[in-house]
Amino acid sequence: MGDDLVIYYNDSIDSDNLAAAMALFKATCWKPAVRVLWILEPRQVCFGLSMTMDQITRCKELIKQHFPSVENPFKTLLNGDIKQQDIDVIKDLTKDDRKILEMAVKPKYGSIDDATLHARLSALDLATCLSEWSKDNPIEVLVDYESLEHIENPVNLHMHHHEELINRTENELKEYYDIMKKVLHFGRRTDNLRDWYNKCIWRLEHDKKLSDISVGRLVLDNVLNRIKTAGSVRFLGGSSLRILQQFLDRDVASKIKCHLQVVSLIHTPH
């Protein structure tokens, strides 16, 4: 039998996911016979969407005013639960208020290529965090790109957490905010943001700190083979957990002890 294997599977490096990753790293870094496989599940994106705090506040007020049956305006905004046709029938809205209220409508996704760019940068950012924690242990980060064809982003993309801004340099942040502020045409802004992503990715791909870290595409058969040959397997995950269904379908689930991350807590089912 091979080394013990821990599979970390999550969707981004926001605060609770990063805390889970750090806790896992600290629990395993001193165990030479344990290998951790870090897998990122990407999400659909739409470059250029964002809301200020003033817009969020005003949008919640408008939801409460025009949709009085809604119990939680913030949750409705976060989920994008308002329908465009329901806004279209409202007559007493100023042009600015109508534009803000329409941010509570879940927008269409951008292209798969954009989501792939976002996922690549997120994976490199995760690798950067791991490289800061570990100077010696081998690190492998995989991206489950195939999941983009099968899952839905549960969050209104106007409200999406901008994890792409984590780990950016001062110049990268300045360029990003200049694009968001000065490039008003949505298509041109999207093109500029694609260029921005590519430059951020290029910088990290050429960072010597990441030269010994493997960042690549998830190949399910390779993961299944590692599960079969491992001494023991633990799974720590959040996100959609789609990969667990794949483990069930491929008859390896019985070997895996599963730990699920719920919100900011780690829960181990019995």
C-alpha positions as a Markdown table, in Angstrom:
| # | Residue | x | y | z |
|---|---|---|---|---|
| 1 | Met | 0.0 | 0.0 | 0.0 |
| 2 | Gly | 1.1 | 3.6 | -0.7 |
| 3 | Asp | 1.1 | 6.7 | 1.5 |
| 4 | Asp | -2.0 | 7.9 | 3.2 |
| 5 | Leu | -3.9 | 10.4 | 1.0 |
| 6 | Val | -5.9 | 13.5 | 2.0 |
| 7 | Ile | -8.0 | 15.1 | -0.7 |
| 8 | Tyr | -8.9 | 18.8 | -0.2 |
| 9 | Tyr | -11.7 | 19.9 | -2.5 |
| 10 | Asn | -13.1 | 23.4 | -2.4 |
| 11 | Asp | -14.2 | 26.3 | -4.6 |
| 12 | Ser | -12.1 | 29.3 | -3.8 |
| 13 | Ile | -9.7 | 30.9 | -1.3 |
| 14 | Asp | -12.2 | 33.1 | 0.6 |
| 15 | Ser | -11.7 | 33.3 | 4.4 |
| 16 | Asp | -13.4 | 30.1 | 5.6 |
| 17 | Asn | -11.9 | 28.0 | 2.8 |
| 18 | Leu | -8.5 | 29.4 | 3.4 |
| 19 | Ala | -8.9 | 28.7 | 7.1 |
| 20 | Ala | -9.8 | 25.1 | 6.3 |
| 21 | Ala | -6.8 | 24.8 | 4.0 |
| 22 | Met | -4.5 | 26.2 | 6.7 |
| 23 | Ala | -5.9 | 23.9 | 9.4 |
| 24 | Leu | -5.4 | 20.9 | 7.1 |
| 25 | Phe | -1.9 | 21.9 | 6.2 |
| 26 | Lys | -0.8 | 22.4 | 9.8 |
| 27 | Ala | -2.3 | 19.0 | 10.7 |
| 28 | Thr | -0.5 | 17.1 | 7.9 |
| 29 | Cys | 2.8 | 19.0 | 7.2 |
| 30 | Trp | 4.7 | 17.1 | 9.9 |
| 31 | Lys | 3.5 | 13.7 | 8.7 |
| 32 | Pro | 5.9 | 12.5 | 5.9 |
| 33 | Ala | 3.7 | 9.5 | 5.0 |
| 34 | Val | 0.6 | 11.7 | 4.3 |
| 35 | Arg | 0.2 | 13.3 | 0.9 |
| 36 | Val | -2.4 | 16.1 | 0.4 |
| 37 | Leu | -4.0 | 16.6 | -3.0 |
| 38 | Trp | -5.3 | 20.1 | -3.3 |
| 39 | Ile | -8.3 | 20.3 | -5.8 |
| 40 | Leu | -10.0 | 23.6 | -6.7 |
| 41 | Glu | -13.6 | 23.4 | -8.1 |
| 42 | Pro | -14.0 | 26.5 | -10.4 |
| 43 | Arg | -17.1 | 28.7 | -10.7 |
| 44 | Gln | -18.8 | 30.5 | -13.5 |
| 45 | Val | -17.9 | 34.2 | -13.7 |
| 46 | Cys | -18.9 | 37.3 | -15.5 |
| 47 | Phe | -16.0 | 39.7 | -15.7 |
| 48 | Gly | -16.7 | 43.4 | -14.8 |
| 49 | Leu | -19.7 | 42.9 | -12.5 |
| 50 | Ser | -19.5 | 44.5 | -9.1 |
| 51 | Met | -21.6 | 46.4 | -6.5 |
| 52 | Thr | -20.6 | 49.2 | -4.2 |
| 53 | Met | -21.9 | 49.2 | -0.6 |
| 54 | Asp | -24.1 | 52.1 | -1.5 |
| 55 | Gln | -25.6 | 50.2 | -4.4 |
| 56 | Ile | -26.1 | 47.1 | -2.1 |
| 57 | Thr | -27.9 | 49.3 | 0.5 |
| 58 | Arg | -30.1 | 51.0 | -2.1 |
| 59 | Cys | -30.9 | 47.7 | -3.8 |
| 60 | Lys | -32.1 | 46.2 | -0.5 |
| 61 | Glu | -34.3 | 49.2 | 0.1 |
| 62 | Leu | -35.8 | 48.9 | -3.3 |
| 63 | Ile | -36.4 | 45.2 | -2.9 |
| 64 | Lys | -38.2 | 45.9 | 0.4 |
| 65 | Gln | -40.2 | 48.6 | -1.1 |
| 66 | His | -41.4 | 46.9 | -4.3 |
| 67 | Phe | -41.4 | 43.3 | -3.1 |
| 68 | Pro | -42.9 | 43.5 | 0.4 |
| 69 | Ser | -43.4 | 39.7 | 0.6 |
| 70 | Val | -39.6 | 39.2 | 0.6 |
| 71 | Glu | -38.5 | 38.4 | 4.1 |
| 72 | Asn | -34.7 | 38.8 | 3.6 |
| 73 | Pro | -33.8 | 41.4 | 1.0 |
| 74 | Phe | -30.0 | 40.7 | 1.4 |
| 75 | Lys | -30.5 | 37.0 | 0.8 |
| 76 | Thr | -32.7 | 37.7 | -2.2 |
| 77 | Leu | -30.0 | 40.0 | -3.6 |
| 78 | Leu | -27.2 | 37.5 | -2.9 |
| 79 | Asn | -29.1 | 34.7 | -4.7 |
| 80 | Gly | -30.3 | 36.9 | -7.6 |
| 81 | Asp | -33.9 | 35.8 | -6.9 |
| 82 | Ile | -35.7 | 38.8 | -8.5 |
| 83 | Lys | -36.9 | 38.2 | -12.1 |
| 84 | Gln | -36.5 | 40.8 | -14.8 |
| 85 | Gln | -40.1 | 40.6 | -15.8 |
| 86 | Asp | -41.1 | 41.5 | -12.3 |
| 87 | Ile | -39.0 | 44.7 | -12.5 |
| 88 | Asp | -40.3 | 45.6 | -16.0 |
| 89 | Val | -43.9 | 46.0 | -14.6 |
| 90 | Ile | -42.8 | 48.5 | -12.0 |
| 91 | Lys | -43.6 | 52.0 | -13.3 |
| 92 | Asp | -42.5 | 54.4 | -10.5 |
| 93 | Leu | -38.7 | 53.8 | -10.7 |
| 94 | Thr | -36.1 | 56.4 | -11.7 |
| 95 | Lys | -33.6 | 55.3 | -14.3 |
| 96 | Asp | -30.9 | 55.0 | -11.7 |
| 97 | Asp | -33.1 | 53.0 | -9.3 |
| 98 | Arg | -34.2 | 50.7 | -12.0 |
| 99 | Lys | -30.5 | 50.0 | -12.9 |
| 100 | Ile | -29.7 | 49.3 | -9.3 |
| 101 | Leu | -32.8 | 47.0 | -8.8 |
| 102 | Glu | -31.8 | 45.1 | -11.9 |
| 103 | Met | -28.7 | 44.1 | -10.1 |
| 104 | Ala | -30.9 | 41.7 | -8.0 |
| 105 | Val | -31.5 | 39.7 | -11.2 |
| 106 | Lys | -29.1 | 36.9 | -11.6 |
| 107 | Pro | -27.0 | 37.7 | -14.8 |
| 108 | Lys | -25.9 | 35.3 | -17.5 |
| 109 | Tyr | -22.6 | 33.7 | -17.1 |
| 110 | Gly | -19.6 | 34.8 | -19.1 |
| 111 | Ser | -17.7 | 32.3 | -21.3 |
| 112 | Ile | -16.2 | 29.1 | -20.2 |
| 113 | Asp | -12.9 | 30.5 | -21.3 |
| 114 | Asp | -13.3 | 33.4 | -18.8 |
| 115 | Ala | -14.2 | 30.9 | -16.0 |
| 116 | Thr | -11.1 | 28.9 | -16.9 |
| 117 | Leu | -8.9 | 32.0 | -16.6 |
| 118 | His | -10.4 | 32.8 | -13.2 |
| 119 | Ala | -9.9 | 29.2 | -12.1 |
| 120 | Arg | -6.2 | 29.2 | -13.2 |
| 121 | Leu | -5.5 | 32.4 | -11.3 |
| 122 | Ser | -7.3 | 31.1 | -8.2 |
| 123 | Ala | -5.3 | 27.9 | -8.3 |
| 124 | Leu | -2.0 | 29.8 | -8.6 |
| 125 | Asp | -3.1 | 32.0 | -5.7 |
| 126 | Leu | -3.8 | 28.9 | -3.6 |
| 127 | Ala | -0.4 | 27.5 | -4.6 |
| 128 | Thr | 1.2 | 30.8 | -3.5 |
| 129 | Cys | -0.4 | 30.5 | -0.1 |
| 130 | Leu | 0.7 | 26.9 | 0.3 |
| 131 | Ser | 4.2 | 27.8 | -0.8 |
| 132 | Glu | 4.4 | 30.4 | 2.0 |
| 133 | Trp | 3.4 | 27.8 | 4.5 |
| 134 | Ser | 5.7 | 25.0 | 3.2 |
| 135 | Lys | 9.3 | 25.3 | 2.2 |
| 136 | Asp | 10.0 | 21.5 | 1.8 |
| 137 | Asn | 6.8 | 19.4 | 1.3 |
| 138 | Pro | 5.8 | 18.7 | -2.3 |
| 139 | Ile | 2.6 | 20.5 | -3.2 |
| 140 | Glu | 0.2 | 19.5 | -6.0 |
| 141 | Val | -2.8 | 21.7 | -7.0 |
| 142 | Leu | -5.4 | 20.5 | -9.5 |
| 143 | Val | -8.4 | 22.3 | -11.1 |
| 144 | Asp | -11.6 | 20.4 | -11.8 |
| 145 | Tyr | -12.3 | 22.3 | -15.0 |
| 146 | Glu | -14.9 | 19.7 | -16.1 |
| 147 | Ser | -17.2 | 20.7 | -13.3 |
| 148 | Leu | -17.9 | 24.0 | -15.1 |
| 149 | Glu | -20.2 | 22.0 | -17.5 |
| 150 | His | -22.2 | 20.5 | -14.7 |
| 151 | Ile | -22.7 | 22.9 | -11.8 |
| 152 | Glu | -24.4 | 26.2 | -11.3 |
| 153 | Asn | -23.0 | 29.2 | -9.4 |
| 154 | Pro | -25.4 | 29.7 | -6.5 |
| 155 | Val | -24.4 | 33.4 | -6.1 |
| 156 | Asn | -25.7 | 36.4 | -8.0 |
| 157 | Leu | -22.5 | 37.4 | -9.9 |
| 158 | His | -23.1 | 41.1 | -9.1 |
| 159 | Met | -22.5 | 40.1 | -5.5 |
| 160 | His | -19.7 | 37.5 | -6.0 |
| 161 | His | -16.8 | 37.6 | -3.7 |
| 162 | His | -13.8 | 38.9 | -5.7 |
| 163 | Glu | -11.3 | 36.3 | -4.8 |
| 164 | Glu | -9.3 | 37.3 | -7.9 |
| 165 | Leu | -8.1 | 40.4 | -5.9 |
| 166 | Ile | -6.5 | 38.2 | -3.2 |
| 167 | Asn | -2.7 | 38.1 | -3.6 |
| 168 | Arg | -2.5 | 40.9 | -6.1 |
| 169 | Thr | 0.3 | 43.4 | -6.2 |
| 170 | Glu | -0.2 | 47.1 | -5.7 |
| 171 | Asn | 0.1 | 47.7 | -9.4 |
| 172 | Glu | -2.3 | 44.9 | -10.3 |
| 173 | Leu | -4.9 | 46.3 | -7.9 |
| 174 | Lys | -4.5 | 49.8 | -9.4 |
| 175 | Glu | -4.9 | 48.5 | -12.9 |
| 176 | Tyr | -8.0 | 46.5 | -11.9 |
| 177 | Tyr | -9.7 | 49.4 | -10.3 |
| 178 | Asp | -8.8 | 51.7 | -13.2 |
| 179 | Ile | -10.5 | 49.3 | -15.6 |
| 180 | Met | -13.6 | 49.1 | -13.4 |
| 181 | Lys | -13.8 | 52.8 | -13.0 |
| 182 | Lys | -12.8 | 54.2 | -16.3 |
| 183 | Val | -13.8 | 51.6 | -18.9 |
| 184 | Leu | -17.6 | 52.0 | -19.1 |
| 185 | His | -18.3 | 49.9 | -22.2 |
| 186 | Phe | -19.0 | 46.5 | -20.9 |
| 187 | Gly | -17.5 | 44.5 | -23.8 |
| 188 | Arg | -14.3 | 46.6 | -23.7 |
| 189 | Arg | -14.1 | 46.3 | -20.0 |
| 190 | Thr | -14.4 | 42.5 | -20.3 |
| 191 | Asp | -11.6 | 42.4 | -22.8 |
| 192 | Asn | -9.4 | 44.6 | -20.6 |
| 193 | Leu | -10.0 | 42.3 | -17.6 |
| 194 | Arg | -9.1 | 39.2 | -19.7 |
| 195 | Asp | -5.7 | 40.9 | -20.4 |
| 196 | Trp | -5.4 | 41.7 | -16.7 |
| 197 | Tyr | -6.0 | 38.1 | -15.8 |
| 198 | Asn | -3.4 | 36.9 | -18.3 |
| 199 | Lys | -0.8 | 39.3 | -16.9 |
| 200 | Cys | -1.5 | 38.2 | -13.3 |
| 201 | Ile | -1.3 | 34.6 | -14.3 |
| 202 | Trp | 2.0 | 35.2 | -16.2 |
| 203 | Arg | 3.6 | 36.8 | -13.2 |
| 204 | Leu | 2.7 | 33.9 | -10.9 |
| 205 | Glu | 3.7 | 31.2 | -13.5 |
| 206 | His | 7.2 | 32.8 | -13.6 |
| 207 | Asp | 7.5 | 33.2 | -9.8 |
| 208 | Lys | 10.4 | 31.2 | -8.5 |
| 209 | Lys | 8.6 | 30.5 | -5.3 |
| 210 | Leu | 6.1 | 28.3 | -7.3 |
| 211 | Ser | 8.7 | 26.6 | -9.4 |
| 212 | Asp | 8.5 | 23.3 | -7.4 |
| 213 | Ile | 4.7 | 23.4 | -7.2 |
| 214 | Ser | 2.6 | 21.4 | -9.6 |
| 215 | Val | -0.6 | 23.3 | -10.8 |
| 216 | Gly | -2.6 | 21.4 | -13.5 |
| 217 | Arg | -5.9 | 20.0 | -14.7 |
| 218 | Leu | -7.7 | 17.3 | -12.7 |
| 219 | Val | -7.7 | 14.0 | -14.5 |
| 220 | Leu | -10.3 | 11.8 | -12.6 |
| 221 | Asp | -8.7 | 8.4 | -13.5 |
| 222 | Asn | -5.4 | 9.5 | -12.0 |
| 223 | Val | -7.1 | 10.5 | -8.8 |
| 224 | Leu | -9.0 | 7.2 | -8.7 |
| 225 | Asn | -5.8 | 5.3 | -9.1 |
| 226 | Arg | -4.2 | 7.2 | -6.2 |
| 227 | Ile | -7.2 | 6.4 | -4.0 |
| 228 | Lys | -7.0 | 2.7 | -4.8 |
| 229 | Thr | -3.3 | 2.5 | -4.0 |
| 230 | Ala | -3.3 | 4.7 | -0.9 |
| 231 | Gly | -3.0 | 3.3 | 2.5 |
| 232 | Ser | -6.0 | 5.3 | 3.7 |
| 233 | Val | -8.0 | 8.2 | 2.2 |
| 234 | Arg | -9.6 | 11.2 | 3.9 |
| 235 | Phe | -11.7 | 13.8 | 2.0 |
| 236 | Leu | -12.1 | 17.4 | 3.3 |
| 237 | Gly | -14.4 | 19.4 | 1.1 |
| 238 | Gly | -17.0 | 22.1 | 0.6 |
| 239 | Ser | -18.3 | 23.5 | -2.7 |
| 240 | Ser | -20.8 | 21.4 | -4.7 |
| 241 | Leu | -19.2 | 18.0 | -3.7 |
| 242 | Arg | -19.9 | 16.8 | -7.2 |
| 243 | Ile | -16.7 | 14.8 | -7.1 |
| 244 | Leu | -18.1 | 12.6 | -4.3 |
| 245 | Gln | -20.8 | 11.4 | -6.6 |
| 246 | Gln | -18.1 | 10.5 | -9.1 |
| 247 | Phe | -16.3 | 8.5 | -6.4 |
| 248 | Leu | -19.5 | 6.7 | -5.7 |
| 249 | Asp | -20.1 | 6.0 | -9.4 |
| 250 | Arg | -16.6 | 4.6 | -9.8 |
| 251 | Asp | -16.8 | 2.4 | -6.7 |
| 252 | Val | -14.0 | 3.9 | -4.6 |
| 253 | Ala | -16.2 | 5.7 | -2.0 |
| 254 | Ser | -16.0 | 2.9 | 0.6 |
| 255 | Lys | -12.4 | 3.6 | 1.1 |
| 256 | Ile | -12.8 | 7.3 | 1.9 |
| 257 | Lys | -13.5 | 8.9 | 5.2 |
| 258 | Cys | -15.4 | 12.1 | 4.5 |
| 259 | His | -15.2 | 15.4 | 6.4 |
| 260 | Leu | -17.5 | 18.2 | 5.1 |
| 261 | Gln | -16.9 | 21.9 | 5.6 |
| 262 | Val | -20.2 | 23.7 | 6.3 |
| 263 | Val | -20.0 | 27.5 | 6.3 |
| 264 | Ser | -17.0 | 28.3 | 8.5 |
| 265 | Leu | -17.2 | 25.0 | 10.5 |
| 266 | Ile | -15.7 | 21.6 | 9.9 |
| 267 | His | -18.2 | 18.8 | 10.4 |
| 268 | Thr | -17.4 | 15.1 | 10.4 |
| 269 | Pro | -20.4 | 12.9 | 9.6 |
| 270 | His | -20.7 | 9.6 | 11.5 |
